[in-house]
């Protein structure tokens, strides 16, 4: 499902006014490969992303989104990064900003396939041969692949935590990898 029911209910009450939503990015690995999906709305390659349901733990949301979108079962290993996106304006005029939680997940089972209509492709890529992706998604993937005990985060636009040598800031764009209009 592309838009959760609770968001649709909120939209009935507030129209296209900006919403503040919790989102997840799931950086799933299987050995040296990274799970990527091609979004059906933009054609962009991204890790699996999604919205956290009310009362749901973000790590559980990351695993749920991977199963729903890519038909892969994965277990969360660690929180890799926390970031805030700018305002995203969707084609229908809806606006939202996201508190994104990027998680590193480990593959458990399943072969990637676009499972829910949000994506046209789902497949593994070698970590050193990823398809073209935005700098913002590259930052999330780098955080998910990093061997760091703590999460990276942005504060007033500055990347903090983890190893910041040459890393792109995590959280400078929408949770879903689209661009705001």
N, C-alpha and C positions, 0 to 999 in steps of 0.2 A: 504494500500500500504506500503510495507516494506521500500522502499527507495524513498524519494520524487524526483519528476522530476528535480528540480533544482540541486540536488546532482548528479543525473545521468548526467546532462549537464556539470557540473563541472568536473566530472570524465572523460568525453570525452576529455576535454582540458588538465587535469593534470595527468591523469592515476591514479596510486595508491598513489601518493604523499600525505603527511598529509594535512588534511583539519581541520580548526577550525570552529566548528559548535555550534549553540545554541541548547540546549536540555531542556526538561522538565521532571519532575517526578511528578505524580499526586497521592497524598495520599488522597484517597476518603473514607469518613466515612459515615456510616448509623447507627446512634445510637452508639453502642460500637463495631461495626463491621468495618473491613477494607477491601476494594476491592483489590484483588490480582489476577494476571494473571500468567499462566505458559507459558513461552516463547517456541515457536515451534523450535527455533534454538538451544537452550541450555538445555531446560527442567527446567530451574531455575524459581522459583516463585519470582515475583517482583511486585511492584506497576506498574501501567501503566507508560510507558516512551515513549518519542518520540522526534522528531526534530521540531524546530520552523521554519515555512516557512518564506521566505523573507517578511518583512513588517508586520508580524503577531505579536501581543502582546503575550508575553509568557503565561500569564494567559488564554488567549483565546486558545492558542495551547494546554494547559493542558486539558481544557474542551473538545476540539475537539478530542484529542487523546483518552480520556476516551470513548467518543461516538463511535469513529471509531474502537477501539480495544475491547471494552467490552460491547457495546450496552447499556451504562448507561449514562443518562444525569446528570451532576453534575455542581455545581457552585463554582467557586474559592472563598475562604474565606480570605486567606492571603498567602503572600509569606513566606515560612517557612525557606528556606535555599538557599544559593548560593554556588556552589562549582565548581572546575575545575577537570576534570578527567585526568588520564594519557593517553598516546597514546594507542588507541585500534587498533589492527591489525585484520582484518576480514579474514575468510578463503580464499577469493579471492585476498588477498594482500592489499586491500584498508586500508588506515590508517586515523584515525580521533581522535581529542581531542574535548571534549565538555565543554562548559560553561553550567552547569546544574542549572536550576531554579526549586527548589522543592516547590510545592504548596500544601496547605491543601485545599481540596474541600469537599463540602457537597453534598450528594446524593439528587437528585430531583425526578428522576423517572427511571424506567427500571429495568429489571432483568439481571444480568450479564451473558454474553455468548460470546464465542470467535467469534468476528464479522468480522475480516478482514484477517484471515489466519496467523497473526503474533503470535497468541497464541493458545494453544490447550485446555486450560481451563480458566475460569474466574469465580470467586466466592467470597463470603464474608467469612471472618475469624474473630472470636472474637479477639480483640486486644491483649488479653493475651494468645492466642493459635495460633499464626501465624505459617505457615509451615517453614521448615528450609530455611533461607535466608543468603546472604552474610552479613558480618559486614558493608560493605559500604551501602547496601540497608537498613539494620537495622537503620543506622544513619539517612538516609533520612526519613524513617517511623517515627522514634522517633521525628525528627524535625517537621514533619507534624502533629503529635499527641500532641505535647507539647502545653501547654497553655501559650504561650509567645507572647508579643506584637511585638517583632522585629524578624528579620530573623537571622539565624545562617549563618556564612560564614567562609571559610578558607582563611588564608593569609599566604603564605610561609609554607603551611602544618599544620598550627596551627588553631584549631577551635576557632572561636571568636563569640561573640554575644550570646544571649540567656542564658540558664542555662547550663553550661558545666560540671556539676558534673557527672562523669562517662559516659558521652556520647561518642559514637564513632564519629570520624571526618566524616563530610559530604563532599563528593566530592573527595574521594580518589580513585575512580574507574570510569569506563565508565558509561555514562548516561543510557545505555541500560542494565547494569548489567552483561555484558559479561566480560571476562578477556582478557587483551592484550596478544598477543603472541610474 
